[in-house]
Amino acid sequence: MPTYWNALLAAVEGQPNDFAMGYFRAIWHYWHHTHCSGLVDDDEFLMSLCRISHERWKRAKAFIFDGDKCFYIGEDGLWHQKRAFEEWQKAKERYDVAVARSQKANNVRWSETRVRKAINGH
């Protein structure tokens, strides 16, 4: 997961540390566990994920799941983080290109091996 520290720190500037860590944990989970497919809109789950106390959750949720700067609700009813989603798409595209190149190189290698074996009578 690429981390854009300036953007992350700017987003949480002036917020309590537990809100900042909650936001970071939500982004981390969104990337590593859901592969940017979304976080369920369930207060108990989100509060636990962010490790924010019950007493502070209402205010923390208003910051982290604000519907704009941090997380927003998508058409699928799940919470998304715009930049993480965009970066996931870019990373997936790079991965798919690398896999295709690798498969092509592998196919060339193995076809050359088959030709050599045919020539040598193996």
N, CA, C and O atoms as a GROMACS GRO file, in nm:
protein
  488
    1MET      N    1   0.085  -0.117   0.000
    1MET     CA    2   0.000   0.000   0.000
    1MET      C    3   0.090   0.123   0.000
    1MET      O    4   0.168   0.144   0.093
    2PRO      N    5   0.079   0.205  -0.104
    2PRO     CA    6   0.156   0.329  -0.102
    2PRO      C    7   0.099   0.423   0.004
    2PRO      O    8  -0.022   0.430   0.022
    3THR      N    9   0.185   0.493   0.072
    3THR     CA   10   0.140   0.586   0.174
    3THR      C   11   0.188   0.726   0.138
    3THR      O   12   0.307   0.749   0.121
    4TYR      N   13   0.096   0.815   0.126
    4TYR     CA   14   0.126   0.954   0.094
    4TYR      C   15   0.119   1.033   0.224
    4TYR      O   16   0.015   1.087   0.262
    5TRP      N   17   0.233   1.038   0.293
    5TRP     CA   18   0.238   1.093   0.427
    5TRP      C   19   0.191   1.237   0.435
    5TRP      O   20   0.118   1.272   0.527
    6ASN      N   21   0.231   1.320   0.340
    6ASN     CA   22   0.188   1.460   0.344
    6ASN      C   23   0.036   1.469   0.338
    6ASN      O   24  -0.026   1.544   0.414
    7ALA      N   25  -0.025   1.394   0.248
    7ALA     CA   26  -0.171   1.397   0.234
    7ALA      C   27  -0.238   1.339   0.360
    7ALA      O   28  -0.337   1.394   0.408
    8LEU      N   29  -0.183   1.229   0.412
    8LEU     CA   30  -0.241   1.167   0.531
    8LEU      C   31  -0.232   1.261   0.650
    8LEU      O   32  -0.331   1.282   0.721
    9LEU      N   33  -0.114   1.318   0.672
    9LEU     CA   34  -0.098   1.407   0.786
    9LEU      C   35  -0.180   1.534   0.770
    9LEU      O   36  -0.233   1.586   0.869
   10ALA      N   37  -0.192   1.585   0.649
   10ALA     CA   38  -0.276   1.703   0.627
   10ALA      C   39  -0.422   1.671   0.656
   10ALA      O   40  -0.494   1.754   0.711
   11ALA      N   41  -0.466   1.551   0.620
   11ALA     CA   42  -0.605   1.511   0.642
   11ALA      C   43  -0.639   1.502   0.791
   11ALA      O   44  -0.752   1.530   0.830
   12VAL      N   45  -0.543   1.462   0.873
   12VAL     CA   46  -0.571   1.442   1.015
   12VAL      C   47  -0.520   1.556   1.103
   12VAL      O   48  -0.534   1.551   1.226
   13GLU      N   49  -0.464   1.658   1.042
   13GLU     CA   50  -0.412   1.771   1.118
   13GLU      C   51  -0.520   1.830   1.208
   13GLU      O   52  -0.631   1.858   1.163
   14GLY      N   53  -0.486   1.848   1.335
   14GLY     CA   54  -0.578   1.907   1.431
   14GLY      C   55  -0.674   1.808   1.494
   14GLY      O   56  -0.752   1.846   1.582
   15GLN      N   57  -0.670   1.683   1.450
   15GLN     CA   58  -0.758   1.580   1.507
   15GLN      C   59  -0.685   1.508   1.621
   15GLN      O   60  -0.562   1.505   1.622
   16PRO      N   61  -0.759   1.452   1.715
   16PRO     CA   62  -0.695   1.373   1.821
   16PRO      C   63  -0.621   1.253   1.760
   16PRO      O   64  -0.660   1.203   1.655
   17ASN      N   65  -0.517   1.208   1.828
   17ASN     CA   66  -0.436   1.097   1.777
   17ASN      C   67  -0.518   0.970   1.753
   17ASN      O   68  -0.493   0.899   1.656
   18ASP      N   69  -0.616   0.942   1.839
   18ASP     CA   70  -0.695   0.820   1.816
   18ASP      C   71  -0.779   0.831   1.690
   18ASP      O   72  -0.805   0.729   1.625
   19PHE      N   73  -0.822   0.951   1.652
   19PHE     CA   74  -0.896   0.968   1.527
   19PHE      C   75  -0.802   0.947   1.409
   19PHE      O   76  -0.837   0.881   1.311
   20ALA      N   77  -0.681   1.002   1.419
   20ALA     CA   78  -0.582   0.988   1.312
   20ALA      C   79  -0.547   0.841   1.293
   20ALA      O   80  -0.542   0.792   1.180
   21MET      N   81  -0.521   0.770   1.402
   21MET     CA   82  -0.488   0.627   1.391
   21MET      C   83  -0.609   0.548   1.342
   21MET      O   84  -0.593   0.451   1.268
   22GLY      N   85  -0.727   0.585   1.383
   22GLY     CA   86  -0.847   0.519   1.335
   22GLY      C   87  -0.862   0.533   1.184
   22GLY      O   88  -0.897   0.437   1.116
   23TYR      N   89  -0.834   0.652   1.133
   23TYR     CA   90  -0.840   0.676   0.989
   23TYR      C   91  -0.734   0.592   0.917
   23TYR      O   92  -0.763   0.529   0.815
   24PHE      N   93  -0.614   0.591   0.971
   24PHE     CA   94  -0.507   0.512   0.910
   24PHE      C   95  -0.542   0.363   0.912
   24PHE      O   96  -0.521   0.294   0.812
   25ARG      N   97  -0.593   0.314   1.022
   25ARG     CA   98  -0.632   0.172   1.031
   25ARG      C   99  -0.742   0.139   0.930
   25ARG      O  100  -0.740   0.032   0.868
   26ALA      N  101  -0.838   0.230   0.914
   26ALA     CA  102  -0.946   0.207   0.818
   26ALA      C  103  -0.891   0.198   0.675
   26ALA      O  104  -0.932   0.111   0.598
   27ILE      N  105  -0.799   0.288   0.640
   27ILE     CA  106  -0.738   0.283   0.507
   27ILE      C  107  -0.659   0.154   0.490
   27ILE      O  108  -0.668   0.088   0.387
   28TRP      N  109  -0.583   0.119   0.592
   28TRP     CA  110  -0.501  -0.004   0.584
   28TRP      C  111  -0.590  -0.127   0.563
   28TRP      O  112  -0.561  -0.210   0.477
   29HIS      N  113  -0.697  -0.137   0.640
   29HIS     CA  114  -0.788  -0.251   0.627
   29HIS      C  115  -0.855  -0.250   0.490
   29HIS      O  116  -0.869  -0.354   0.425
   30TYR      N  117  -0.896  -0.133   0.447
   30TYR     CA  118  -0.959  -0.117   0.316
   30TYR      C  119  -0.868  -0.170   0.206
   30TYR      O  120  -0.915  -0.238   0.114
   31TRP      N  121  -0.740  -0.140   0.214
   31TRP     CA  122  -0.644  -0.183   0.112
   31TRP      C  123  -0.610  -0.332   0.125
   31TRP      O  124  -0.624  -0.407   0.029
   32HIS      N  125  -0.567  -0.373   0.242
   32HIS     CA  126  -0.512  -0.508   0.260
   32HIS      C  127  -0.616  -0.618   0.277
   32HIS      O  128  -0.590  -0.732   0.239
   33HIS      N  129  -0.730  -0.586   0.331
   33HIS     CA  130  -0.828  -0.691   0.358
   33HIS      C  131  -0.944  -0.694   0.260
   33HIS      O  132  -0.997  -0.800   0.229
   34THR      N  133  -0.983  -0.577   0.210
   34THR     CA  134  -1.095  -0.577   0.115
   34THR      C  135  -1.048  -0.552  -0.028
   34THR      O  136  -1.127  -0.558  -0.121
   35HIS      N  137  -0.919  -0.524  -0.044
   35HIS     CA  138  -0.863  -0.492  -0.176
   35HIS      C  139  -0.943  -0.378  -0.239
   35HIS      O  140  -0.974  -0.378  -0.358
   36CYS      N  141  -0.975  -0.281  -0.155
   36CYS     CA  142  -1.046  -0.159  -0.194
   36CYS      C  143  -1.185  -0.186  -0.250
   36CYS      O  144  -1.235  -0.110  -0.334
   37SER      N  145  -1.247  -0.295  -0.204
   37SER     CA  146  -1.384  -0.324  -0.247
   37SER      C  147  -1.486  -0.260  -0.154
   37SER      O  148  -1.605  -0.259  -0.186
   38GLY      N  149  -1.444  -0.206  -0.040
   38GLY     CA  150  -1.535  -0.133   0.048
   38GLY      C  151  -1.540  -0.187   0.190
   38GLY      O  152  -1.514  -0.305   0.214
   39LEU      N  153  -1.575  -0.099   0.281
   39LEU     CA  154  -1.596  -0.134   0.422
   39LEU      C  155  -1.745  -0.133   0.450
   39LEU      O  156  -1.817  -0.042   0.406
   40VAL      N  157  -1.792  -0.233   0.522
   40VAL     CA  158  -1.935  -0.240   0.553
   40VAL      C  159  -1.977  -0.123   0.642
   40VAL      O  160  -1.900  -0.077   0.726
   41ASP      N  161  -2.097  -0.076   0.622
   41ASP     CA  162  -2.150   0.036   0.698
   41ASP      C  163  -2.214  -0.018   0.826
   41ASP      O  164  -2.336  -0.023   0.839
   42ASP      N  165  -2.128  -0.057   0.919
   42ASP     CA  166  -2.172  -0.116   1.046
   42ASP      C  167  -2.091  -0.050   1.156
   42ASP      O  168  -1.970  -0.068   1.165
   43ASP      N  169  -2.158   0.027   1.240
   43ASP     CA  170  -2.089   0.104   1.343
   43ASP      C  171  -2.003   0.018   1.434
   43ASP      O  172  -1.890   0.055   1.466
   44GLU      N  173  -2.054  -0.096   1.477
   44GLU     CA  174  -1.975  -0.183   1.567
   44GLU      C  175  -1.847  -0.229   1.500
   44GLU      O  176  -1.739  -0.226   1.560
   45PHE      N  177  -1.858  -0.272   1.374
   45PHE     CA  178  -1.740  -0.316   1.300
   45PHE      C  179  -1.642  -0.200   1.281
   45PHE      O  180  -1.523  -0.215   1.307
   46LEU      N  181  -1.691  -0.086   1.236
   46LEU     CA  182  -1.603   0.028   1.208
   46LEU      C  183  -1.538   0.080   1.336
   46LEU      O  184  -1.420   0.115   1.336
   47MET      N  185  -1.613   0.084   1.444
   47MET     CA  186  -1.558   0.130   1.572
   47MET      C  187  -1.447   0.036   1.617
   47MET      O  188  -1.343   0.080   1.664
   48SER      N  189  -1.470  -0.094   1.603
   48SER     CA  190  -1.369  -0.193   1.640
   48SER      C  191  -1.248  -0.184   1.549
   48SER      O  192  -1.134  -0.188   1.595
   49LEU      N  193  -1.272  -0.170   1.419
   49LEU     CA  194  -1.163  -0.157   1.322
   49LEU      C  195  -1.075  -0.038   1.354
   49LEU      O  196  -0.952  -0.048   1.351
   50CYS      N  197  -1.138   0.075   1.383
   50CYS     CA  198  -1.064   0.198   1.411
   50CYS      C  199  -1.009   0.203   1.554
   50CYS      O  200  -0.927   0.289   1.588
   51ARG      N  201  -1.056   0.110   1.637
   51ARG     CA  202  -1.017   0.104   1.779
   51ARG      C  203  -1.046   0.235   1.851
   51ARG      O  204  -0.962   0.290   1.922
   52ILE      N  205  -1.167   0.282   1.830
   52ILE     CA  206  -1.215   0.404   1.894
   52ILE      C  207  -1.318   0.364   1.999
   52ILE      O  208  -1.403   0.278   1.975
   53SER      N  209  -1.310   0.426   2.116
   53SER     CA  210  -1.403   0.392   2.224
   53SER      C  211  -1.546   0.433   2.189
   53SER      O  212  -1.569   0.521   2.106
   54HIS      N  213  -1.641   0.365   2.253
   54HIS     CA  214  -1.783   0.395   2.235
   54HIS      C  215  -1.811   0.544   2.261
   54HIS      O  216  -1.887   0.608   2.189
   55GLU      N  217  -1.749   0.595   2.367
   55GLU     CA  218  -1.772   0.734   2.408
   55GLU      C  219  -1.729   0.833   2.301
   55GLU      O  220  -1.789   0.940   2.288
   56ARG      N  221  -1.626   0.801   2.225
   56ARG     CA  222  -1.572   0.895   2.127
   56ARG      C  223  -1.615   0.862   1.983
   56ARG      O  224  -1.582   0.936   1.890
   57TRP      N  225  -1.688   0.753   1.966
   57TRP     CA  226  -1.719   0.706   1.831
   57TRP      C  227  -1.798   0.805   1.747
   57TRP      O  228  -1.767   0.825   1.630
   58LYS      N  229  -1.900   0.866   1.804
   58LYS     CA  230  -1.986   0.954   1.725
   58LYS      C  231  -1.902   1.065   1.660
   58LYS      O  232  -1.917   1.093   1.541
   59ARG      N  233  -1.816   1.126   1.738
   59ARG     CA  234  -1.732   1.234   1.685
   59ARG      C  235  -1.626   1.180   1.588
   59ARG      O  236  -1.599   1.240   1.485
   60ALA      N  237  -1.568   1.064   1.622
   60ALA     CA  238  -1.466   1.005   1.535
   60ALA      C  239  -1.527   0.964   1.401
   60ALA      O  240  -1.468   0.986   1.296
   61LYS      N  241  -1.645   0.906   1.407
   61LYS     CA  242  -1.711   0.863   1.283
   61LYS      C  243  -1.740   0.984   1.195
   61LYS      O  244  -1.724   0.977   1.074
   62ALA      N  245  -1.783   1.094   1.255
   62ALA     CA  246  -1.811   1.215   1.178
   62ALA      C  247  -1.687   1.265   1.106
   62ALA      O  248  -1.698   1.326   1.000
   63PHE      N  249  -1.569   1.239   1.161
   63PHE     CA  250  -1.445   1.278   1.095
   63PHE      C  251  -1.401   1.174   0.991
   63PHE      O  252  -1.379   1.209   0.875
   64ILE      N  253  -1.389   1.048   1.032
   64ILE     CA  254  -1.333   0.944   0.946
   64ILE      C  255  -1.429   0.907   0.832
   64ILE      O  256  -1.387   0.892   0.718
   65PHE      N  257  -1.554   0.893   0.865
   65PHE     CA  258  -1.656   0.852   0.766
   65PHE      C  259  -1.746   0.972   0.739
   65PHE      O  260  -1.866   0.971   0.765
   66ASP      N  261  -1.680   1.075   0.685
   66ASP     CA  262  -1.746   1.204   0.666
   66ASP      C  263  -1.823   1.216   0.535
   66ASP      O  264  -1.898   1.312   0.515
   67GLY      N  265  -1.807   1.118   0.447
   67GLY     CA  266  -1.877   1.122   0.319
   67GLY      C  267  -1.811   1.209   0.215
   67GLY      O  268  -1.867   1.231   0.108
   68ASP      N  269  -1.689   1.261   0.246
   68ASP     CA  270  -1.625   1.352   0.152
   68ASP      C  271  -1.473   1.339   0.154
   68ASP      O  272  -1.415   1.275   0.066
   69LYS      N  273  -1.407   1.399   0.253
   69LYS     CA  274  -1.260   1.406   0.256
   69LYS      C  275  -1.194   1.272   0.290
   69LYS      O  276  -1.090   1.239   0.234
   70CYS      N  277  -1.253   1.198   0.379
   70CYS     CA  278  -1.192   1.071   0.421
   70CYS      C  279  -1.260   0.956   0.348
   70CYS      O  280  -1.222   0.922   0.236
   71PHE      N  281  -1.360   0.897   0.408
   71PHE     CA  282  -1.436   0.789   0.344
   71PHE      C  283  -1.573   0.839   0.301
   71PHE      O  284  -1.631   0.927   0.365
   72TYR      N  285  -1.624   0.783   0.193
   72TYR     CA  286  -1.758   0.818   0.145
   72TYR      C  287  -1.833   0.688   0.115
   72TYR      O  288  -1.772   0.584   0.092
   73ILE      N  289  -1.964   0.696   0.116
   73ILE     CA  290  -2.048   0.580   0.084
   73ILE      C  291  -2.062   0.571  -0.068
   73ILE      O  292  -2.101   0.668  -0.133
   74GLY      N  293  -2.029   0.456  -0.121
   74GLY     CA  294  -2.042   0.434  -0.264
   74GLY      C  295  -2.182   0.389  -0.301
   74GLY      O  296  -2.267   0.368  -0.214
   75GLU      N  297  -2.205   0.375  -0.430
   75GLU     CA  298  -2.336   0.329  -0.478
   75GLU      C  299  -2.367   0.188  -0.429
   75GLU      O  300  -2.483   0.146  -0.426
   76ASP      N  301  -2.261   0.114  -0.391
   76ASP     CA  302  -2.278  -0.023  -0.342
   76ASP      C  303  -2.314  -0.028  -0.193
   76ASP      O  304  -2.331  -0.136  -0.137
   77GLY      N  305  -2.325   0.090  -0.128
   77GLY     CA  306  -2.360   0.095   0.013
   77GLY      C  307  -2.241   0.070   0.106
   77GLY      O  308  -2.259   0.056   0.227
   78LEU      N  309  -2.120   0.064   0.050
   78LEU     CA  310  -1.999   0.042   0.128
   78LEU      C  311  -1.917   0.171   0.135
   78LEU      O  312  -1.929   0.259   0.050
   79TRP      N  313  -1.834   0.180   0.240
   79TRP     CA  314  -1.746   0.296   0.255
   79TRP      C  315  -1.623   0.278   0.167
   79TRP      O  316  -1.563   0.170   0.163
   80HIS      N  317  -1.585   0.385   0.098
   80HIS     CA  318  -1.467   0.384   0.011
   80HIS      C  319  -1.380   0.505   0.041
   80HIS      O  320  -1.427   0.607   0.091
   81GLN      N  321  -1.252   0.491   0.008
   81GLN     CA  322  -1.157   0.600   0.019
   81GLN      C  323  -1.104   0.626  -0.121
   81GLN      O  324  -1.039   0.540  -0.180
   82LYS      N  325  -1.131   0.744  -0.174
   82LYS     CA  326  -1.107   0.774  -0.316
   82LYS      C  327  -0.964   0.747  -0.360
   82LYS      O  328  -0.942   0.675  -0.457
   83ARG      N  329  -0.866   0.804  -0.291
   83ARG     CA  330  -0.727   0.790  -0.336
   83ARG      C  331  -0.680   0.646  -0.326
   83ARG      O  332  -0.613   0.596  -0.416
   84ALA      N  333  -0.714   0.579  -0.217
   84ALA     CA  334  -0.673   0.438  -0.203
   84ALA      C  335  -0.732   0.356  -0.317
   84ALA      O  336  -0.663   0.271  -0.374
   85PHE      N  337  -0.859   0.380  -0.351
   85PHE     CA  338  -0.923   0.307  -0.460
   85PHE      C  339  -0.850   0.333  -0.592
   85PHE      O  340  -0.824   0.239  -0.667
   86GLU      N  341  -0.819   0.458  -0.620
   86GLU     CA  342  -0.747   0.493  -0.743
   86GLU      C  343  -0.609   0.426  -0.747
   86GLU      O  344  -0.568   0.374  -0.850
   87GLU      N  345  -0.538   0.430  -0.635
   87GLU     CA  346  -0.405   0.368  -0.629
   87GLU      C  347  -0.414   0.217  -0.644
   87GLU      O  348  -0.326   0.156  -0.705
   88TRP      N  349  -0.520   0.156  -0.589
   88TRP     CA  350  -0.540   0.012  -0.604
   88TRP      C  351  -0.558  -0.023  -0.752
   88TRP      O  352  -0.500  -0.120  -0.801
   89GLN      N  353  -0.638   0.057  -0.821
   89GLN     CA  354  -0.660   0.032  -0.963
   89GLN      C  355  -0.530   0.042  -1.042
   89GLN      O  356  -0.504  -0.041  -1.128
   90LYS      N  357  -0.448   0.143  -1.012
   90LYS     CA  358  -0.318   0.159  -1.080
   90LYS      C  359  -0.227   0.039  -1.050
   90LYS      O  360  -0.163  -0.015  -1.140
   91ALA      N  361  -0.222  -0.002  -0.923
   91ALA     CA  362  -0.138  -0.116  -0.884
   91ALA      C  363  -0.185  -0.243  -0.952
   91ALA      O  364  -0.103  -0.324  -0.997
   92LYS      N  365  -0.315  -0.262  -0.961
   92LYS     CA  366  -0.369  -0.381  -1.026
   92LYS      C  367  -0.335  -0.381  -1.175
   92LYS      O  368  -0.300  -0.485  -1.230
   93GLU      N  369  -0.345  -0.266  -1.239
   93GLU     CA  370  -0.308  -0.256  -1.382
   93GLU      C  371  -0.161  -0.291  -1.402
   93GLU      O  372  -0.127  -0.366  -1.494
   94ARG      N  373  -0.072  -0.237  -1.316
   94ARG     CA  374   0.071  -0.268  -1.327
   94ARG      C  375   0.096  -0.417  -1.305
   94ARG      O  376   0.177  -0.477  -1.375
   95TYR      N  377   0.026  -0.475  -1.210
   95TYR     CA  378   0.040  -0.617  -1.182
   95TYR      C  379  -0.005  -0.700  -1.303
   95TYR      O  380   0.064  -0.793  -1.344
   96ASP      N  381  -0.121  -0.666  -1.358
   96ASP     CA  382  -0.173  -0.739  -1.474
   96ASP      C  383  -0.078  -0.732  -1.593
   96ASP      O  384  -0.059  -0.831  -1.664
   97VAL      N  385  -0.017  -0.615  -1.615
   97VAL     CA  386   0.081  -0.600  -1.724
   97VAL      C  387   0.202  -0.688  -1.697
   97VAL      O  388   0.252  -0.755  -1.788
   98ALA      N  389   0.250  -0.688  -1.574
   98ALA     CA  390   0.368  -0.770  -1.539
   98ALA      C  391   0.338  -0.919  -1.557
   98ALA      O  392   0.422  -0.993  -1.605
   99VAL      N  393   0.220  -0.961  -1.518
   99VAL     CA  394   0.181  -1.102  -1.534
   99VAL      C  395   0.175  -1.137  -1.682
   99VAL      O  396   0.225  -1.243  -1.722
  100ALA      N  397   0.116  -1.052  -1.763
  100ALA     CA  398   0.106  -1.078  -1.907
  100ALA      C  399   0.245  -1.088  -1.970
  100ALA      O  400   0.270  -1.176  -2.052
  101ARG      N  401   0.335  -0.998  -1.933
  101ARG     CA  402   0.473  -1.002  -1.984
  101ARG      C  403   0.542  -1.132  -1.942
  101ARG      O  404   0.611  -1.195  -2.022
  102SER      N  405   0.524  -1.169  -1.818
  102SER     CA  406   0.586  -1.290  -1.766
  102SER      C  407   0.532  -1.414  -1.840
  102SER      O  408   0.609  -1.503  -1.876
  103GLN      N  409   0.402  -1.418  -1.861
  103GLN     CA  410   0.344  -1.532  -1.932
  103GLN      C  411   0.395  -1.539  -2.075
  103GLN      O  412   0.424  -1.647  -2.126
  104LYS      N  413   0.407  -1.424  -2.140
  104LYS     CA  414   0.458  -1.420  -2.276
  104LYS      C  415   0.602  -1.471  -2.281
  104LYS      O  416   0.638  -1.552  -2.367
  105ALA      N  417   0.685  -1.422  -2.188
  105ALA     CA  418   0.825  -1.466  -2.183
  105ALA      C  419   0.834  -1.616  -2.154
  105ALA      O  420   0.918  -1.686  -2.211
  106ASN      N  421   0.750  -1.663  -2.067
  106ASN     CA  422   0.748  -1.806  -2.033
  106ASN      C  423   0.708  -1.890  -2.154
  106ASN      O  424   0.768  -1.995  -2.181
  107ASN      N  425   0.608  -1.844  -2.227
  107ASN     CA  426   0.565  -1.916  -2.346
  107ASN      C  427   0.678  -1.924  -2.450
  107ASN      O  428   0.698  -2.028  -2.511
  108VAL      N  429   0.750  -1.815  -2.470
  108VAL     CA  430   0.863  -1.813  -2.563
  108VAL      C  431   0.970  -1.911  -2.516
  108VAL      O  432   1.022  -1.990  -2.594
  109ARG      N  433   1.001  -1.905  -2.388
  109ARG     CA  434   1.105  -1.992  -2.333
  109ARG      C  435   1.070  -2.138  -2.354
  109ARG      O  436   1.152  -2.217  -2.402
  110TRP      N  437   0.946  -2.175  -2.318
  110TRP     CA  438   0.908  -2.315  -2.328
  110TRP      C  439   0.893  -2.361  -2.473
  110TRP      O  440   0.918  -2.478  -2.503
  111SER      N  441   0.852  -2.273  -2.563
  111SER     CA  442   0.843  -2.314  -2.703
  111SER      C  443   0.984  -2.334  -2.760
  111SER      O  444   1.004  -2.425  -2.841
  112GLU      N  445   1.080  -2.252  -2.719
  112GLU     CA  446   1.220  -2.273  -2.762
  112GLU      C  447   1.274  -2.404  -2.708
  112GLU      O  448   1.347  -2.475  -2.777
  113THR      N  449   1.239  -2.437  -2.585
  113THR     CA  450   1.284  -2.563  -2.525
  113THR      C  451   1.226  -2.681  -2.601
  113THR      O  452   1.296  -2.779  -2.626
  114ARG      N  453   1.098  -2.673  -2.639
  114ARG     CA  454   1.035  -2.781  -2.716
  114ARG      C  455   1.102  -2.798  -2.852
  114ARG      O  456   1.123  -2.911  -2.898
  115VAL      N  457   1.136  -2.687  -2.916
  115VAL     CA  458   1.203  -2.693  -3.047
  115VAL      C  459   1.339  -2.760  -3.032
  115VAL      O  460   1.374  -2.848  -3.111
  116ARG      N  461   1.416  -2.720  -2.930
  116ARG     CA  462   1.548  -2.781  -2.907
  116ARG      C  463   1.536  -2.932  -2.883
  116ARG      O  464   1.615  -3.011  -2.935
  117LYS      N  465   1.439  -2.970  -2.803
  117LYS     CA  466   1.419  -3.112  -2.772
  117LYS      C  467   1.381  -3.188  -2.900
  117LYS      O  468   1.427  -3.300  -2.921
  118ALA      N  469   1.297  -3.128  -2.983
  118ALA     CA  470   1.256  -3.194  -3.108
  118ALA      C  471   1.375  -3.210  -3.202
  118ALA      O  472   1.390  -3.313  -3.267
  119ILE      N  473   1.460  -3.108  -3.206
  119ILE     CA  474   1.578  -3.114  -3.293
  119ILE      C  475   1.674  -3.222  -3.244
  119ILE      O  476   1.732  -3.295  -3.323
  120ASN      N  477   1.690  -3.229  -3.114
  120ASN     CA  478   1.785  -3.324  -3.052
  120ASN      C  479   1.726  -3.462  -3.039
  120ASN      O  480   1.795  -3.555  -2.996
  121GLY      N  481   1.601  -3.479  -3.073
  121GLY     CA  482   1.538  -3.612  -3.065
  121GLY      C  483   1.501  -3.656  -2.925
  121GLY      O  484   1.497  -3.776  -2.898
  122HIS      N  485   1.474  -3.564  -2.838
  122HIS     CA  486   1.432  -3.599  -2.700
  122HIS      C  487   1.287  -3.583  -2.685
  122HIS      O  488   1.232  -3.607  -2.577
   0.00000   0.00000   0.00000
